[in-house]
């Protein structure tokens, strides 16, 4: 019987923590606007008048996007670290990271999202640059 009481106390603590968290969402302004979240939830058939739930979805979405972007950055760094030695000297001048669709695709694939690249998709750092000004 004592075990059952401890279980109820733990459940009460979880419920109060959840209530506190949901209440804190009322004061939080997420990066993703409520209207955008409501639009996509409505588009998927979900209607919810509770702003706290809308903001909870926005926070979860923001976390997902941040994790995907961070993983894509790691793929980008790994790809650029694997550059051949003769190109490394040229790269020392230009230390900027160039995130490609391939980096993003690899990152999304880890989360179960498969992205198929269009044949006409331009994925080169020099795309759109005048050929006369290219430094290749």
Number of C-alpha atoms within 10 A of each C-alpha: 6 6 8 9 10 11 12 11 12 12 12 12 12 12 12 12 12 12 11 11 13 16 12 11 17 13 9 11 12 16 11 14 12 17 10 12 17 20 13 11 15 12 10 9 8 10 12 11 8 8 14 19 14 21 23 18 18 21 18 11 16 15 12 13 13 12 15 20 17 14 18 22 19 15 20 21 15 12 12 16 11 9 11 9 10 8 9 14 10 11 13 9 8 9 9 8 10 13 20 16 18 16 21 19 18 18 23 19 13 11 11 8 11 12 13 9 12 7 6 6 8 13 12 11 10 13 10 8 9 8 10 6 8 9 6 6
